[in-house]
Amino acid sequence: MSETTPEVLFVCIHNAGRSQMAAALLDHHAAGRVVVRSAGSQPADQLNPAVVAAMAELGLDISQEFPKPLTDDAVKASDVVITMGCGDECPYFPGKRYLDWKLDDPAGQGIDAVRPIRDEIDSRVRALIAELVPATDANAVS
């Protein structure tokens, strides 16, 4: 990882659900201690409305976010790349830490189905922060 602020990239196929939730949660909990990006191997036209609503329940407004394409530059700039169902479409670069989070896809799901996915992502994000930031900063996770 970089000597300064760790950089994390979340990747899923459409960048309309899981990766957007993960990026928003990490950005919120890390409070500037981690650089966060998200992208999709086949970006959708817009975010999943149920995902936006589920995040709003936590006080996180992602309504202005939009799906972004996955680029080699985004992967190269990241210390940790977390994939969420994009399979072989995610580029691999030596020296990067890759994690694959197996999560249900919220595409086409209502908010009742999205909430448990959001909560699982939140749990994983909190654990990731504990790994990425110094132990003295771990208590700062909100």
N, C-alpha and C positions, 0 to 999 in steps of 0.2 A: 504494500500500500504506500501511497505517497506520504512524505514526511509531514505534510500539513493536514489538510482535511480529506478524509476518505471520500471516494466517489463511487456511487452505486447506480447501476442501470437496471431497471426492471423491464423485461421484455415478454410480451405475449403476442398472439397473432394479430388481433385487431387494435390493441392499445385503447380499448374502449371500456374496460372493466377492471380485471385483476391488477394489471400493471399500473393503472391510474390510481386505484385504491391504495396499492402498496406505496407508490410514490408520495401521495398526499399524506399517508400515515407516517412514513419515515420522515418526511419534511417537517411535519408537525412535531413529532416526538423528539427528533434530533435537534430541533431549534437552532439550525445553522451550523451544527457540528458535523454534518454530512452533506455533500453535494449530491443531489438526487435528480435522476433523469428517468424517463420512461419512453418506450417506443414499441412499435408493432411491425412484424414482418409483412403484414398485409393490412395497413391501417384502415379502419372503418371511416365513415363520413362524420360520425359524431359519437359522443359518449353514450353508453347505455343509460337511459333515464332512471332505471331502478338503482343503478350504481350511484348516480348523482344524489338521488333521494336518500339512499342508505348512508352516504357520507354526511349529508346535511343533518341527519339524526345525531351525529357526533359533533356537530358544529363546524364541520369542514366543508366549505363551499368549493366544489370543483366544477361548477357549472360553466366557467369560462375556459376550462381546459379543452384540448382537442387532441385527437389521435395524431401521433407523429410517426414518420417512417423510421425504421431501423437503419442506421448508417454504420459503416465501418469506423468512422471517426468517433461516434458515440461509444462504441465498444472499446476502442483503443484508449479513450480518455478515462475509462472506468477502472477502478480497482476490483470491484465485485460486480459480476453480471448474474442477475437472477432471472432465469427463464421460467415461464409459466405456460407450458403447452405449445411452444412454437417448434419443437422438435429440431429437425435437421436444417431448418431455415435460419437458425441463429448462427452468425459467423463465430468461428473459434480463433482466438489469438493466444499463442503461448504466453505464459506469465500472468494471465488473468485468473482470478478465482471465479469459478462458475458454480452456481447452485441451481438446482432444478426443484422448484416448489410445485408439487403435484396438488393442484387445487381444482375444484369444480369450476366450470366455465359459467359465468353469470349471463351469457348471451341468451336472450329470449326468456329470461327468468324474471319473475316478479320480485318485489322487495322482500317478501318472506323467505325466498330462496337465496337472496343476495346477502341478507344479514349474517348468516353463519359463515359464508365465504369471507365477508368483511372482517368478522371477528377472528377467524383463523389467520388471516393476513396480519391483523393487528398484533396478535400474539407472536407471530414469526418476526415481525418488524421490531418489536420490543427486544426479542432475543438477539437479533442482528445488531441493534444499537449497543447492547451490552458487550458484544464482541468487538465492535469497531471503535468505540470511544474508550478512553482510559477509565479504569475502575472508579477513579475519583469523580468522574462525570456521570457515572451510571445512575446516580440518584436524581439527576436532573431530568430524567425521562418523565414526561407528564402523563 
